[in-house]
Amino acid sequence: METILRFRYLIISLAIIAGIGLRAYQIDKYPLQYNGDDQTHAMVGASILSNDHVPAGTTLFISDNPSLFWFSHVDYYDTVRRYDFRLSEPYVDQPTLAITIVGLLPKFFGYDHFQPLPQTLVAIPALLAGIASMYLVFLLADKLLNKYEAILAVVFYSFSPYVIFAHRQAQLESFLTPVYLLALLLLLQFIKNKNNRTLFFLSFICMIAGFIKLIGLIVPVLICFWLIKEKRFKAALVIFSSLLASIAILLLYYAKIDMTQFIQVLQLQTQQGRSMYLGSLWKIISDPHFYEPFADGWYFFGFLSLFIFGFSSKDFNHRFISVNAILILLSVLFTTGLYNNFPWYRYPLLPFISLASGWLVWDMLRRPRISTFVLFLFFMLGNIEILGQNFASLRSALPVKTILVLLLTPSLLYEIWQKPYLKKLINFTVIVVLCISIAVNTLIVLSYPNSRCIDVHCVIPLKVVVSGLQEL
């Protein structure tokens, strides 16, 4: 294990570089959302940058929306090829900071609003935000976990297929995630050094979080929670002031655009099945998907690790991770419904489940237990099932039961005889399984877009067909 520490930064660098390559590979293909949020944000961003009228774009709301001036649809009842085009002016569905960033490249290359956009231009800002998140996960892991756990956390965040595909999407949460992480890093630095410059940058980050998406207003609330807990009341007052400033600026912006319409959109938001459901938590944990189910075993393992991690939280570092993760999870549960619980709402949770996964695997290496090993084994190798969807002969070619018996045998024997050589054998098995799983995940990313987007079975990113024009 000491050898691993000697090459620690090399391993982390290679993991991040490989993660960047996998995220960038065929970035304009899978996954494309059926409701076209990526293109929507780019069109609104280009509209804002054009300065020829108030922001305009496609809206979530069709009925009782006076700003809607055009509605059309293609293959409305086909969940894959459906593309709703609901033009709204003014656009008040979301704050516009991240949306403007998404619109920069299309505007630079001469694309105006309301026209087909190359998906690569739309996805590049999301890719950059994903790269920033990877680096910030490493910094956070380096501060809060031991060196081995930090390496494993970066590996989990870099190679999870679900996280990789999430980082190709220009959803607002893709930009909110690095803001969450940066705010937490600045908070840790301020608690340590009490530097006013750090507090200034922290208050600025807290203020702009709400400009990305309204749920970003939870960031200064989280920071205030920890500052009050640490009895830094003056600092908490500064952060609370940044929250009030953020709300005031947003209200001024919407007052300039159309406050009445903004209030009406907020009311429509509450009517979209967004009531609190007790089943929403299970929905988040058990239903990873994009426009179809995507049962990434690393995703399931991460959430199980997060709850196990929470039960074992003893020191400040562990509580810091688990409490922040739970507070973000609660913010998602209270602002979404059972059926409006879209996958991108969960993106800010992905760094935390990666941190917890790294901790649990290292804990398993230190203290082998059959219960955690079974979870690890089935979820790590479970992604072979995803790969098997692309290679039909793979499942039948593998003697699955025989392989599982061989892999489980050392752990079963260790429950009877705690021999050092059995522990070494278990650790070797864990490392081998993790390496195999990384290879499988890499193959999933390299093969999944091609096998899923063949012929006419997926959305074509360079073309938007508008037919059946309907007067409202």
C-alpha positions in Angstrom: 0.0 0.0 0.0 2.9 2.4 0.6 3.8 2.0 -3.1 0.4 3.4 -4.0 1.0 6.5 -1.8 4.3 7.1 -3.5 2.5 7.4 -6.9 -0.6 9.0 -5.4 -0.6 12.2 -7.5 0.2 10.2 -10.6 -2.7 7.9 -10.1 -5.1 10.8 -9.4 -3.8 12.7 -12.4 -4.3 9.7 -14.7 -7.8 9.1 -13.3 -8.8 12.7 -14.0 -7.2 12.7 -17.5 -9.0 9.4 -18.3 -12.2 10.8 -17.0 -11.9 13.9 -19.2 -11.3 11.7 -22.2 -14.3 9.6 -21.5 -16.5 12.6 -21.0 -15.3 14.2 -24.2 -15.7 11.1 -26.3 -18.6 11.5 -28.7 -19.9 14.3 -26.5 -22.6 15.2 -29.0 -24.3 11.8 -28.7 -25.7 10.0 -25.7 -27.5 11.1 -23.6 -29.9 13.6 -25.2 -32.9 14.4 -23.2 -36.2 14.0 -24.9 -37.3 17.4 -23.7 -34.3 19.1 -25.2 -33.2 21.0 -22.1 -29.6 21.4 -23.4 -30.8 23.0 -26.6 -33.3 25.1 -24.7 -30.7 26.6 -22.4 -28.4 27.3 -25.4 -31.3 29.0 -27.3 -32.2 31.2 -24.3 -28.6 32.0 -23.7 -28.1 33.1 -27.4 -31.3 35.1 -27.0 -30.0 37.0 -24.0 -26.7 37.7 -25.7 -28.4 39.0 -28.9 -29.7 42.1 -27.0 -32.5 42.5 -29.6 -35.3 41.9 -27.1 -36.0 40.5 -23.7 -34.8 36.9 -23.0 -36.8 34.3 -24.9 -36.7 30.5 -25.2 -38.7 27.3 -24.7 -40.8 27.1 -21.6 -41.9 24.2 -19.4 -45.5 25.4 -19.3 -48.1 25.2 -22.0 -51.5 25.9 -20.3 -52.3 29.2 -18.5 -49.0 30.7 -19.7 -49.7 34.1 -21.4 -46.0 34.5 -22.5 -46.3 31.4 -24.8 -46.5 32.5 -28.4 -45.8 29.3 -30.3 -46.2 25.6 -29.6 -45.4 22.7 -31.9 -44.3 19.1 -31.4 -42.7 16.2 -33.2 -43.6 12.6 -32.3 -45.1 13.8 -29.1 -46.0 10.4 -27.8 -42.5 8.9 -28.6 -40.4 9.4 -25.5 -37.2 9.1 -27.4 -37.8 11.3 -30.5 -40.2 13.7 -28.9 -39.1 17.3 -29.1 -41.5 20.0 -27.7 -40.9 23.5 -28.9 -42.8 25.9 -26.7 -41.5 29.4 -27.3 -42.0 31.9 -24.5 -41.2 35.7 -24.4 -40.2 36.8 -21.8 -38.3 33.7 -20.5 -38.6 33.6 -16.7 -38.5 29.9 -16.0 -34.9 30.0 -14.5 -32.2 32.5 -13.6 -29.9 33.2 -16.5 -26.2 33.1 -15.4 -25.5 29.4 -16.4 -27.9 29.7 -19.3 -25.9 32.7 -20.7 -22.7 30.6 -20.3 -24.3 27.8 -22.3 -25.3 30.3 -25.0 -21.7 31.8 -25.4 -20.3 29.3 -27.9 -23.4 29.2 -30.1 -23.5 33.0 -30.2 -19.7 33.2 -30.9 -20.1 30.8 -33.9 -23.0 32.8 -35.3 -26.0 30.9 -34.2 -29.0 33.0 -33.2 -31.9 31.9 -31.1 -34.6 29.5 -32.3 -32.5 27.5 -34.8 -30.8 24.1 -34.8 -27.6 24.1 -32.8 -24.7 21.6 -33.0 -24.9 19.6 -29.8 -21.1 19.8 -29.4 -21.3 23.6 -28.9 -24.0 23.1 -26.3 -22.2 20.3 -24.4 -18.7 21.9 -24.2 -19.6 24.3 -21.3 -21.0 21.3 -19.4 -17.8 19.3 -20.0 -15.8 22.2 -18.6 -18.0 22.3 -15.5 -17.6 18.6 -15.1 -13.8 18.9 -15.3 -13.9 21.6 -12.6 -16.1 19.3 -10.5 -13.6 16.4 -10.8 -10.7 18.7 -9.6 -12.8 20.1 -6.8 -13.8 16.5 -5.7 -10.1 15.7 -5.4 -9.5 18.9 -3.3 -12.4 18.1 -1.0 -11.4 14.5 -0.7 -7.8 15.5 0.1 -9.1 17.7 3.0 -11.7 15.4 4.5 -10.5 11.9 3.8 -7.2 10.0 4.3 -4.9 9.7 1.3 -6.1 6.2 0.2 -9.8 7.2 0.5 -9.1 10.3 -1.6 -7.6 8.3 -4.4 -10.5 5.9 -4.4 -13.0 8.8 -4.3 -11.5 10.4 -7.4 -11.5 7.0 -9.2 -15.2 6.6 -8.4 -16.1 10.1 -9.6 -13.9 9.8 -12.8 -15.1 6.4 -14.0 -18.8 6.1 -13.0 -20.7 5.9 -16.3 -23.6 7.7 -14.8 -21.4 10.6 -13.7 -19.6 10.6 -17.1 -22.9 10.9 -19.1 -24.2 13.5 -16.6 -21.2 15.7 -17.3 -22.1 15.8 -21.0 -25.4 17.6 -20.3 -25.8 21.4 -20.1 -28.3 21.1 -17.3 -28.2 23.9 -14.7 -27.2 21.4 -12.0 -24.1 20.6 -14.0 -23.0 24.2 -13.3 -24.4 24.3 -9.8 -22.3 21.3 -8.6 -18.9 23.0 -8.8 -20.3 26.0 -7.1 -21.5 23.7 -4.2 -18.0 22.2 -4.0 -16.1 25.4 -4.2 -18.3 27.0 -1.5 -17.6 24.0 0.8 -13.9 24.2 0.2 -13.8 27.9 1.0 -15.9 27.3 4.1 -13.3 24.7 5.3 -10.5 27.2 4.6 -12.3 30.0 6.5 -13.0 27.8 9.5 -9.3 27.0 9.6 -7.7 30.4 9.0 -10.5 32.9 9.7 -9.3 35.0 6.8 -11.5 37.9 5.8 -10.5 37.6 2.1 -11.7 33.9 2.2 -15.0 35.1 3.7 -15.4 37.6 0.9 -14.9 35.0 -1.8 -17.2 32.6 0.0 -19.9 35.3 0.3 -19.5 36.0 -3.5 -19.9 32.3 -4.4 -22.9 32.1 -2.1 -24.5 35.1 -3.8 -24.1 33.8 -7.4 -25.3 30.3 -6.6 -28.9 31.5 -6.8 -28.2 33.1 -10.2 -27.6 29.6 -11.7 -30.8 28.1 -10.4 -33.2 29.1 -7.7 -32.4 25.9 -5.7 -28.9 27.3 -5.5 -30.2 29.6 -2.8 -29.7 26.6 -0.5 -25.9 27.2 -0.7 -25.7 30.2 1.6 -28.2 28.4 3.9 -25.8 25.4 4.2 -22.8 27.7 4.8 -24.8 29.6 7.5 -25.6 26.3 9.2 -22.0 25.4 9.6 -20.8 28.8 10.6 -23.5 29.0 13.3 -22.5 25.5 14.4 -18.9 26.6 14.7 -20.0 29.8 16.6 -18.8 32.1 13.8 -21.9 34.4 14.1 -20.4 37.5 12.4 -19.4 35.4 9.4 -22.8 33.8 9.3 -24.4 37.3 9.2 -22.2 38.1 6.2 -23.3 35.0 4.4 -26.9 35.6 5.3 -26.5 39.1 3.8 -25.2 37.6 0.6 -28.4 35.5 0.5 -30.5 38.6 0.9 -28.5 40.3 -1.8 -29.0 37.4 -4.1 -32.7 37.4 -3.6 -32.9 41.2 -4.0 -31.0 41.1 -7.3 -33.1 38.3 -8.6 -36.3 40.1 -7.8 -35.0 43.3 -9.4 -34.1 41.3 -12.6 -37.5 39.7 -12.8 -39.2 43.0 -12.0 -37.4 44.5 -15.0 -38.4 41.5 -17.2 -41.9 40.8 -16.0 -42.6 40.2 -12.3 -46.2 39.2 -12.9 -45.1 36.5 -15.3 -42.4 35.3 -12.9 -44.9 34.9 -10.1 -47.2 33.0 -12.4 -44.4 30.7 -13.4 -43.6 30.0 -9.8 -47.3 29.1 -9.2 -47.2 26.8 -12.3 -44.1 25.1 -10.9 -46.0 24.1 -7.8 -48.8 22.6 -10.0 -46.5 20.3 -11.9 -46.7 17.3 -9.5 -44.0 18.7 -7.3 -45.6 17.9 -4.0 -43.5 16.1 -1.4 -43.8 12.3 -1.7 -42.3 9.9 0.8 -41.5 7.6 -2.2 -39.3 10.3 -3.7 -36.2 9.1 -1.8 -36.6 5.6 -3.1 -37.1 7.1 -6.6 -33.8 8.9 -6.4 -31.9 5.9 -5.1 -33.4 3.2 -7.2 -34.1 4.9 -10.5 -31.0 6.2 -12.2 -31.9 7.1 -15.8 -31.5 9.5 -18.6 -34.3 9.1 -21.2 -34.3 5.3 -20.4 -33.2 3.3 -17.3 -29.5 3.3 -16.7 -28.7 0.9 -13.9 -25.2 1.9 -13.0 -24.0 -0.3 -10.2 -21.5 2.4 -9.1 -24.5 4.7 -8.6 -26.3 2.2 -6.3 -23.1 1.4 -4.4 -22.5 5.1 -3.9 -25.9 5.7 -2.2 -25.5 2.7 0.0 -22.0 3.9 0.9 -23.4 7.3 1.7 -25.9 6.0 4.3 -23.3 3.6 5.8 -20.9 6.5 5.9 -23.5 8.6 7.8 -23.9 5.9 10.4 -20.2 5.8 11.0 -19.6 9.5 11.2 -17.6 10.3 14.3 -15.3 13.3 13.6 -15.9 16.7 12.0 -14.7 15.6 8.5 -17.1 12.7 8.3 -20.0 14.7 9.6 -19.2 17.5 7.2 -19.6 15.2 4.3 -22.7 13.3 5.5 -24.6 16.3 6.8 -24.0 18.4 3.6 -25.1 15.4 1.4 -28.2 14.9 3.5 -29.1 18.6 3.4 -28.7 18.7 -0.4 -30.7 15.5 -0.7 -33.5 17.1 1.4 -33.5 20.2 -0.8 -34.1 17.9 -3.8 -36.8 16.0 -2.1 -38.7 19.1 -1.0 -38.5 20.9 -4.4 -39.4 17.9 -6.7 -42.2 15.4 -6.9 -42.3 11.7 -7.4 -42.7 11.9 -11.1 -40.9 15.2 -11.7 -37.8 13.9 -10.1 -35.5 14.3 -13.1 -32.0 12.8 -13.1 -30.2 16.1 -13.3 -31.7 17.2 -9.9 -29.4 14.6 -8.3 -26.2 15.8 -10.0 -25.0 17.8 -6.9 -25.2 14.6 -4.9 -22.8 12.7 -7.1 -19.6 14.0 -5.6 -20.7 13.0 -2.1 -21.6 9.4 -3.1 -18.2 9.2 -4.7 -16.5 10.4 -1.5 -18.5 7.8 0.5 -17.7 5.0 -2.0 -14.0 5.8 -1.6 -14.3 5.6 2.2 -16.2 2.3 2.2 -13.8 0.5 -0.1 -10.8 1.6 1.9 -12.7 0.5 5.1 -13.3 -2.8 3.5 -9.6 -3.2 2.7 -8.7 -2.4 6.3 -11.4 -4.5 7.9 -12.7 -7.2 5.5 -16.4 -8.1 6.1 -18.5 -10.4 4.1 -21.5 -8.0 4.1 -19.7 -5.1 2.5 -17.8 -7.4 0.2 -21.0 -8.8 -1.2 -22.4 -5.3 -1.9 -19.1 -4.3 -3.5 -18.8 -7.4 -5.6 -22.3 -7.4 -7.0 -22.5 -3.7 -7.7 -19.0 -3.4 -9.2 -19.5 -6.3 -11.5 -23.2 -5.5 -12.1 -22.3 -3.1 -14.8 -21.4 -6.1 -17.0 -25.2 -6.3 -17.4 -25.2 -2.9 -19.0 -22.3 -4.0 -21.3 -24.2 -7.2 -22.0 -27.0 -5.1 -23.5 -24.5 -4.0 -26.2 -22.8 -7.4 -26.6 -25.5 -10.1 -26.5 -23.1 -13.0 -26.4 -21.2 -11.6 -23.3 -23.7 -12.8 -20.7 -23.9 -16.4 -22.0 -20.2 -16.6 -22.4 -19.4 -15.8 -18.7 -19.7 -18.6 -16.1 -21.2 -16.1 -13.6 -21.9 -18.5 -10.7 -18.5 -20.1 -10.9 -16.8 -16.7 -10.9 -18.8 -15.4 -8.0 -18.1 -18.6 -5.9 -14.4 -18.2 -6.5 -14.4 -14.5 -5.6 -16.5 -15.0 -2.4 -14.6 -17.9 -1.0 -11.8 -15.9 0.6 -14.3 -13.6 2.4 -16.3 -16.6 3.6 -13.2 -18.3 4.9 -12.1 -15.1 6.7 -15.3 -15.0 8.7 -14.1 -18.4 10.2 -10.3 -17.9 10.3 -8.9 -14.4 10.5 -5.6 -15.3 8.9 -3.4 -12.6 7.5 -2.9 -14.4 4.2 -6.7 -14.5 3.8 -6.9 -10.8 4.4 -4.2 -10.2 1.7 -6.1 -12.4 -0.7 -9.4 -10.5 0.0 -7.6 -7.2 -0.6 -6.1 -8.5 -3.8 -9.6 -9.6 -4.9 -11.0 -6.2 -4.2 -8.4 -4.4 -6.2 -8.8 -6.9 -9.1 -12.6 -6.5 -9.1 -12.3 -2.7 -9.0 -9.9 -2.7 -12.0 -12.2 -5.0 -13.9 -15.1 -2.7 -13.1 -13.2 0.3 -14.4 -12.4 -1.5 -17.6 -16.1 -2.5 -18.0 -17.2 1.1 -17.3 -14.8 2.3 -19.9 -16.2 -0.1 -22.5 -19.7 1.0 -21.6 -18.9 4.6 -22.3 -17.1 3.8 -25.5 -19.8 1.5 -26.9 -23.1 2.8 -25.4 -23.5 5.9 -27.6 -23.0 3.9 -30.8 -25.2 1.0 -29.9 -28.0 3.3 -28.6 -28.0 5.9 -31.3 -28.1 3.9 -34.6 -30.3 4.7 -37.6 -33.3 6.7 -36.4 -33.6 5.3 -32.9 -32.2 8.4 -31.2 -32.6 12.1 -31.4 -30.4 13.6 -34.1 -28.6 16.5 -32.4 -27.9 18.6 -35.5 -31.5 18.8 -36.7 -34.7 19.9 -35.1 -37.8 19.1 -37.2 -40.8 21.3 -36.4 -44.0 20.0 -37.9 -47.7 20.3 -37.2 -47.7 24.0 -36.4 -50.5 24.8 -34.1 -52.1 28.1 -33.4 -52.9 28.8 -29.7 
